[in-house]
Amino acid sequence: MVPKTITRKTAKVAARKLTLATRRREGSGSVSDTDFAKFLNIARRSIFEVANMLMIFTREKHLLSTESEPLLPELAEQSRMVLAFRKTLKAQ
């Protein structure tokens, strides 16, 4: 049986990933570049939150490093892409 703390923490990570996707979609309906940039900023902070949660869960032995480590470069890439896209809004 899986301890409740692990399932709760896994659920938190899943919820944050869903929030990330939702923020991007919600932001795409923005009327102005300023509003959209705000949503992209929130999405980027959510990426950092997911990465932080993965590192904490690994440190507390709720996740194996073999499970969390492959995800961190993907999250870093997503963060870079969101930031680059946000910068294009400022350039216009």
Residue, then its C-alpha position, 0 to 999 in steps of 0.5 A: m500500500v502506498p502511504k497517504t503522504i506520497t499520494r498527496k504529494t504526487a497529487k500536488v505535483a499533478a495539480r501544479k502541472l495542470t495549473l501550468a497548462t491552464r495558465r497558458r491556455e487562460g492567458s492565450g485569451s487575453v486581450s492585451d500583450t500586458d495581460f498575456a505577459k502577466f499570465l506567462n509570468i504566472a506560468r513561469r512561476s508555476i514551473f519553478e514551483v513544480a521543480n521545487m516540489l520535485m527537489i523537496f520530495t526527492r530530498e525527503k525520499h518520497l521520490l527517487s532521483t531517477e524519477s525526478e531528475p529527468l523532469l528538471p531539464e524539461l522544466a528548465e526548458q519550459s521556463r526558458m521558452v516561456l521567458a523568451f516568448r514573454k520577451t517578444l511581447k516587450a519587443q513589439 
